[in-house]
Amino acid sequence: MATVTQQNDITAIGNYAGTYERQIRLSVFNGLDIVNDLNVVRNLTAPRNLPKYAANDGFRPLDTSIVDPSGLAGKFSIRKLVPRVGMKIFRIVPEELRKTYLSEGLSPNAKEYPGGFAEYYWAEQIKKLQSEINDNSYNGIDSEDILPYDAGTAYTVGSTLLYDKDYFEVVTATTAGQTPVSHAAKFKNINNKAVAKGPGTIIKEVYATLPARNKIATGTIDRTNAFRKITDFYLGIPEEIRALGGIIRCSRGVYDDYCQNLLTTFTNGTDFMQVVDASGKKMSGMYIFGSDGLWILKPQSWMRGSRRLFTDVNRNLYVGTDQTADFNSLGQIVPFLHGYTTVMKMILAFNFADLDLLFVNDQE
């Protein structure tokens, strides 16, 4: 007889003795900030070109004997948003809760979790899914770039592989033949990181080919030097780009170091650097000193752990999806004997439209 794999660990509530608080506490996660922070392309179901047109020089002194331009007027270039589909599968087995306090009112033929739990279950699962996407997208890897496991390969730290339908990253060097099953501690499951190539991964890939002016060395940034380092990074951006205004994106850790360094740099306060909206309400980020409010240092929850600084000028960093509602809506529901299986699927893609506007430091 077929068995149904248990879907929830009910150990903590399995003993019906005593009473329980009616409200169930849920975990606290980051929301889907990365979609809210970036330039969103919706209805992305096929590769989308991000065209750029750059006009060439041509201004010169008047000469009536010259009737044609001396070269091309401009040139097109293309970067692409390539959609990748991610999913999370749910298997609903109401009978699992039969011997717990949540089983009050649970019908023997119930298809859904009982009232008092179902709403908490779905709220928690949706928040967790959005957090997985938010916290793993920056360094995301395209699954199509990950090769299947090779038993003859000794994998180095940082290598990625596909093994028995799951994606893994090597955290401890292996010898040939070692697998995520035989030596589990040497591998980390990265399924939630292997959906789409993220901004951090793209920056690493293009870093070597960026012009020298687009790579601004800062060295290590910490709470003793963050103000000077980030100010120097801003000043390293060419003057014509600084005049446009933009965002310098960073992790919360870098931003915290910046704020701590401000306390020792400006002993009389830093209110003049706080970003405010038209109504005077404080917003996330700090104005870059000397930028006349044109540039903002903005902490991003989705850059957690990174020491990277990079510019986003004229909403240059795109995130593509089909519909943002896909991040909290269920797909096909497939009944089975003791419940049902369903899935959430969503399209995700990232890219910079114009690498000429991308300025980065030398930290990752």
C-alpha positions as CSV (number, residue, x, y, z in Angstrom):
1,M,0.0,0.0,0.0
2,A,1.4,3.4,-1.0
3,T,2.2,5.8,1.9
4,V,2.0,9.6,1.9
5,T,5.1,11.4,3.0
6,Q,4.5,13.6,6.1
7,Q,4.5,17.3,5.1
8,N,4.6,19.0,8.5
9,D,6.6,18.2,11.7
10,I,3.8,18.2,14.4
11,T,6.0,17.0,17.2
12,A,5.6,20.2,19.2
13,I,1.8,20.1,19.1
14,G,1.3,16.3,19.0
15,N,0.4,16.0,22.7
16,Y,-3.2,17.3,23.1
17,A,-2.7,17.8,26.9
18,G,-3.0,21.4,28.1
19,T,-4.4,24.4,26.2
20,Y,-3.0,26.3,23.3
21,E,-3.0,30.0,22.4
22,R,-5.5,30.4,19.5
23,Q,-3.2,32.6,17.5
24,I,-0.3,30.9,15.8
25,R,2.9,32.8,15.6
26,L,4.5,33.0,12.1
27,S,8.1,33.5,11.2
28,V,9.4,36.9,10.2
29,F,10.9,37.1,6.7
30,N,12.1,39.8,4.3
31,G,9.4,40.5,1.8
32,L,9.9,40.5,-2.0
33,D,11.9,43.7,-1.9
34,I,14.0,43.0,-5.0
35,V,10.9,43.3,-7.2
36,N,9.8,46.5,-5.5
37,D,13.3,48.1,-5.7
38,L,14.1,47.5,-9.4
39,N,12.7,48.5,-12.8
40,V,10.1,45.8,-13.4
41,V,9.2,44.4,-16.8
42,R,5.9,42.6,-16.7
43,N,4.4,40.1,-19.1
44,L,7.8,38.6,-19.6
45,T,7.2,35.2,-21.2
46,A,9.9,35.2,-23.9
47,P,13.4,36.7,-24.1
48,R,13.0,40.5,-24.1
49,N,15.7,42.7,-25.8
50,L,16.8,45.8,-23.8
51,P,18.0,48.0,-26.7
52,K,20.3,50.9,-26.3
53,Y,21.1,53.5,-28.9
54,A,24.2,55.7,-28.5
55,A,24.7,58.7,-30.6
56,N,28.2,59.5,-31.9
57,D,30.1,62.8,-32.0
58,G,29.5,65.0,-35.0
59,F,29.5,68.7,-33.9
60,R,32.1,70.8,-35.8
61,P,32.7,74.3,-37.2
62,L,30.5,75.4,-40.1
63,D,31.8,74.6,-43.6
64,T,29.3,75.0,-46.4
65,S,31.4,72.7,-48.6
66,I,30.7,69.8,-46.3
67,V,27.3,68.2,-46.9
68,D,27.6,64.7,-45.3
69,P,28.4,63.6,-41.8
70,S,31.9,62.2,-41.2
71,G,30.8,58.9,-39.7
72,L,27.9,56.9,-38.3
73,A,25.3,59.0,-36.4
74,G,24.9,56.3,-33.8
75,K,24.9,52.6,-32.9
76,F,22.5,50.1,-31.3
77,S,23.5,47.5,-28.7
78,I,21.4,44.9,-27.0
79,R,21.2,43.2,-23.7
80,K,18.5,40.7,-22.9
81,L,16.1,39.6,-20.2
82,V,15.9,35.9,-20.5
83,P,12.9,34.4,-18.5
84,R,13.5,31.4,-16.2
85,V,10.7,29.7,-14.4
86,G,10.8,28.8,-10.7
87,M,8.3,26.8,-8.6
88,K,7.4,25.6,-5.1
89,I,5.3,22.5,-4.7
90,F,2.8,22.0,-1.9
91,R,1.2,18.7,-0.8
92,I,-1.8,19.2,1.5
93,V,-2.6,16.2,3.8
94,P,-5.2,17.4,6.4
95,E,-5.2,14.0,8.2
96,E,-1.7,14.7,9.5
97,L,-3.3,16.9,12.1
98,R,-5.9,14.4,13.3
99,K,-4.3,13.8,16.8
100,T,-3.6,17.5,17.5
101,Y,-5.7,20.3,18.9
102,L,-6.1,21.6,15.4
103,S,-8.3,18.6,14.5
104,E,-11.4,20.0,16.2
105,G,-13.9,20.2,13.4
106,L,-11.7,18.3,11.0
107,S,-14.0,16.2,8.8
108,P,-12.8,12.6,8.0
109,N,-13.0,13.6,4.3
110,A,-11.5,17.1,4.6
111,K,-9.6,18.2,1.5
112,E,-8.0,21.3,3.1
113,Y,-6.3,22.0,6.4
114,P,-8.7,22.8,9.2
115,G,-9.8,26.3,10.0
116,G,-7.4,27.8,12.5
117,F,-4.4,26.5,10.6
118,A,-5.0,26.8,6.9
119,E,-4.8,30.6,6.9
120,Y,-1.6,30.5,8.8
121,Y,-0.2,27.7,6.6
122,W,-0.7,29.7,3.4
123,A,0.5,33.0,4.9
124,E,3.7,31.4,6.2
125,Q,4.4,29.5,2.9
126,I,3.9,32.5,0.7
127,K,6.1,34.7,3.0
128,K,8.8,32.0,3.0
129,L,8.6,31.7,-0.8
130,Q,9.0,35.4,-1.3
131,S,11.9,35.5,1.2
132,E,13.6,32.6,-0.6
133,I,13.4,34.6,-3.9
134,N,14.5,37.8,-2.3
135,D,17.4,36.4,-0.3
136,N,18.8,34.2,-3.1
137,S,18.3,36.2,-6.3
138,Y,21.3,38.6,-6.0
139,N,23.8,35.8,-6.4
140,G,21.4,33.6,-8.3
141,I,22.7,31.1,-10.9
142,D,21.1,30.1,-14.2
143,S,20.2,26.4,-13.8
144,E,21.1,25.9,-17.5
145,D,24.7,26.8,-16.7
146,I,25.0,24.0,-14.1
147,L,26.3,20.7,-15.3
148,P,25.2,17.3,-14.2
149,Y,27.3,15.5,-11.6
150,D,30.4,13.7,-12.9
151,A,31.6,10.8,-10.7
152,G,35.2,11.2,-12.1
153,T,35.5,14.9,-11.0
154,A,37.1,16.1,-7.8
155,Y,35.1,19.2,-7.2
156,T,36.6,22.4,-5.8
157,V,34.9,24.8,-3.3
158,G,32.3,26.9,-5.1
159,S,31.7,24.4,-7.9
160,T,28.1,23.7,-8.8
161,L,26.4,20.5,-10.0
162,L,23.1,18.8,-10.7
163,Y,22.6,15.6,-8.8
164,D,19.4,13.5,-8.8
165,K,17.3,16.5,-9.8
166,D,18.7,18.8,-7.1
167,Y,21.3,21.6,-7.5
168,F,24.3,21.7,-5.2
169,E,27.3,24.0,-4.4
170,V,30.5,22.4,-3.1
171,V,31.4,23.9,0.3
172,T,34.3,21.5,1.0
173,A,36.6,20.1,-1.7
174,T,35.7,16.6,-2.7
175,T,37.5,13.6,-4.2
176,A,36.2,11.8,-7.2
177,G,33.1,9.8,-6.5
178,Q,31.9,11.7,-3.4
179,T,28.3,12.7,-3.7
180,P,25.7,14.8,-1.8
181,V,24.4,11.5,-0.5
182,S,27.7,9.9,0.5
183,H,29.3,13.1,1.9
184,A,26.4,15.4,2.6
185,A,28.4,17.9,4.6
186,K,30.5,18.8,1.6
187,F,27.6,20.0,-0.4
188,K,24.9,22.7,0.0
189,N,21.5,22.5,-1.7
190,I,21.1,25.6,-3.8
191,N,17.7,24.9,-5.5
192,N,16.4,28.3,-4.5
193,K,19.5,30.0,-5.8
194,A,19.5,28.2,-9.2
195,V,16.5,29.7,-10.9
196,A,17.8,32.8,-12.6
197,K,21.1,34.6,-13.0
198,G,21.1,37.4,-10.4
199,P,22.6,41.0,-10.5
200,G,25.6,40.0,-8.3
201,T,26.4,37.0,-10.6
202,I,26.1,39.3,-13.7
203,I,28.5,41.8,-12.2
204,K,31.1,39.1,-11.6
205,E,30.7,37.9,-15.2
206,V,31.1,41.3,-16.8
207,Y,33.7,42.7,-14.3
208,A,36.8,41.8,-16.3
209,T,35.4,43.3,-19.5
210,L,34.2,46.6,-18.0
211,P,36.2,49.7,-19.0
212,A,38.8,50.8,-16.3
213,R,36.7,53.9,-15.5
214,N,33.8,51.7,-14.5
215,K,35.8,49.8,-11.9
216,I,36.4,52.0,-8.8
217,A,38.7,50.4,-6.2
218,T,37.6,50.9,-2.6
219,G,39.4,48.1,-0.7
220,T,37.8,46.8,2.4
221,I,34.9,48.9,3.8
222,D,34.3,48.9,7.5
223,R,32.8,51.2,10.2
224,T,36.1,53.0,10.6
225,N,36.4,54.1,6.9
226,A,33.0,53.6,5.2
227,F,32.2,57.3,4.8
228,R,35.5,58.1,3.1
229,K,35.4,55.0,1.0
230,I,31.9,55.5,-0.3
231,T,32.4,59.2,-0.9
232,D,35.6,58.3,-2.9
233,F,33.5,55.8,-4.8
234,Y,31.0,58.5,-5.7
235,L,33.8,60.9,-6.7
236,G,35.3,58.1,-8.9
237,I,32.2,58.1,-11.1
238,P,32.8,60.4,-14.1
239,E,31.5,63.9,-13.6
240,E,29.1,63.7,-16.5
241,I,27.5,60.6,-14.9
242,R,27.5,62.1,-11.4
243,A,25.5,65.0,-12.9
244,L,22.7,62.6,-13.9
245,G,22.0,61.4,-10.3
246,G,21.3,57.9,-9.3
247,I,21.5,55.2,-6.6
248,I,24.5,53.5,-5.1
249,R,23.1,50.1,-4.0
250,C,24.7,48.2,-1.1
251,S,23.9,45.6,1.6
252,R,22.5,46.5,5.0
253,G,25.9,45.6,6.5
254,V,27.8,48.2,4.4
255,Y,25.1,50.7,5.1
256,D,25.3,50.1,8.8
257,D,29.1,50.7,8.6
258,Y,28.5,53.9,6.8
259,C,26.0,55.1,9.4
260,Q,28.4,54.2,12.2
261,N,31.2,56.0,10.6
262,L,29.0,59.1,10.1
263,L,28.6,59.3,13.9
264,T,32.3,59.8,14.3
265,T,32.7,62.0,11.2
266,F,29.8,64.4,11.8
267,T,29.6,64.9,15.6
268,N,26.8,67.4,15.3
269,G,24.4,65.1,13.5
270,T,23.6,63.8,10.0
271,D,20.0,64.9,9.4
272,F,21.1,66.8,6.3
273,M,22.0,63.5,4.7
274,Q,18.7,61.7,5.3
275,V,16.5,61.0,2.3
276,V,13.1,62.5,2.5
277,D,10.1,62.5,0.2
278,A,8.0,65.5,-0.9
279,S,6.1,65.5,2.4
280,G,9.2,65.5,4.5
281,K,8.9,61.8,5.5
282,K,12.2,60.0,6.1
283,M,12.9,57.3,3.5
284,S,15.4,54.4,3.2
285,G,18.9,55.5,2.4
286,M,21.3,58.4,2.8
287,Y,22.1,61.3,0.4
288,I,25.7,61.0,-0.7
289,F,27.7,63.9,0.8
290,G,28.4,66.5,-1.8
291,S,25.9,65.2,-4.4
292,D,23.4,68.0,-3.7
293,G,20.8,65.3,-3.2
294,L,21.3,63.7,-6.6
295,W,22.7,60.5,-5.3
296,I,21.5,58.1,-2.7
297,L,23.2,55.3,-0.8
298,K,20.4,52.7,-0.6
299,P,20.6,49.5,1.5
300,Q,19.0,46.4,-0.1
301,S,17.8,43.4,1.8
302,W,18.5,41.2,-1.2
303,M,22.2,42.0,-1.1
304,R,22.7,40.5,2.3
305,G,26.3,39.6,3.1
306,S,27.7,41.5,0.0
307,R,30.4,44.2,0.2
308,R,29.7,45.3,-3.3
309,L,28.8,48.9,-4.3
310,F,27.2,49.4,-7.7
311,T,25.4,52.2,-9.4
312,D,21.9,52.2,-10.8
313,V,21.5,55.2,-13.0
314,N,18.2,55.9,-14.9
315,R,16.7,52.6,-13.5
316,N,19.3,50.6,-15.4
317,L,18.8,47.3,-13.5
318,Y,15.8,45.4,-14.6
319,V,13.8,42.5,-13.1
320,G,11.5,40.6,-15.4
321,T,8.4,38.6,-14.5
322,D,5.1,37.6,-16.0
323,Q,2.7,38.9,-13.3
324,T,3.7,39.9,-9.8
325,A,0.6,38.1,-8.6
326,D,2.3,34.9,-9.6
327,F,4.4,35.2,-6.4
328,N,1.4,34.5,-4.2
329,S,-1.2,32.6,-6.3
330,L,-1.7,28.8,-6.7
331,G,-1.5,27.0,-10.0
332,Q,-3.1,23.6,-10.9
333,I,-4.7,21.7,-8.0
334,V,-4.3,17.9,-8.4
335,P,-6.4,15.8,-5.9
336,F,-5.2,12.5,-4.5
337,L,-6.7,10.1,-2.1
338,H,-5.8,12.0,1.1
339,G,-5.6,15.6,0.0
340,Y,-4.2,17.5,-3.0
341,T,-1.0,18.7,-4.5
342,T,-0.6,22.2,-6.0
343,V,2.2,24.5,-7.1
344,M,3.2,28.1,-7.3
345,K,5.2,29.0,-10.5
346,M,6.7,32.3,-11.4
347,I,9.0,33.8,-14.1
348,L,12.1,35.6,-13.0
349,A,14.9,37.4,-14.9
350,F,17.5,40.1,-14.2
351,N,19.9,42.2,-16.3
352,F,21.5,45.6,-16.7
353,A,20.4,47.4,-19.8
354,D,23.5,49.6,-20.2
355,L,26.9,48.5,-18.9
356,D,28.3,52.0,-19.6
357,L,26.2,53.2,-16.6
358,L,27.3,50.4,-14.3
359,F,30.1,51.4,-11.9
360,V,31.3,48.9,-9.3
361,N,33.8,48.6,-6.6
362,D,36.4,45.8,-6.1
363,Q,34.6,44.0,-3.3
364,E,32.1,41.1,-3.6
